[in-house]
């Protein structure tokens, strides 16, 4: 159950750990934490995507260490057995990155879901929001790292000739084809050789919900052909929208465990 609907969350909100993982591009002039303080779904805990990524690298949004992740999740009062629902108020569906990180560090995928439509759909339906910050009782979270769910640059470069997996890039076609300048300084335009492009926005409706499974299948079939395969690795600019594609793929293949090229184009495309 990678997705839950707003109606389900409204009925079960007291039974889950709810996370607000809103994140915006640096040039958006939006502060996700301030937005959370001003208005969020009751009981939601804020997850800072920048602060909760690896702080010992100059690459954006890299996975933290296992030790740091245990501290982060323990400070949120979450246990290994908790049912977690994640939402966001972002045009980039940033909640999916948090979803992927929990799975990478061993949380049962059946216990982690994204709120379909996020805060946007919740508010469109005039459901309750609040300014009250929930009290957190600290926990002691123990993670288990599944390193096979991430690829590094060396593996990506080797795969260009070995072709053991297929990379799908979630960026726009203009960025993928090198026709549009990259937003990050020091990163050239273009894409990883032999990779394919499926812009994540093609899988998202205007109200921030995911498209129907049949439409998602068609989108993947368009670039992969009729043979859907589990040997897929997703990439993007910095690992956020790659996770959106991974979530979408999990909707059409419930055996798929998300695999991300963590450095994505921010690493591969460095000048």
Secondary structure, 3 states (H helix, E strand, C coil): CCEECHHHHHHHHHHCEEEECCCCCHHHCCCHHHHHHHCECCCCEECCCCCCCCCCCCCCCCCCCHHHHHHHHHHCCCCCCCCEEEECCCCCCCHHHHHHHHHHCCCCHHHEEEECCHHHHHHHCCCCCECCCCCCCCCCCCCCCCHHHEECHHHHHHHHHHCCCEEEECCCHHHHCCCCCCCCCCECCCCCCCCEECCHHHHECCCCCECCHHHHHHHHHHHHCCCCCCCEEEECCCCCHHHHHHHHHHHHCCCCCCCEECCHHHHHCEC
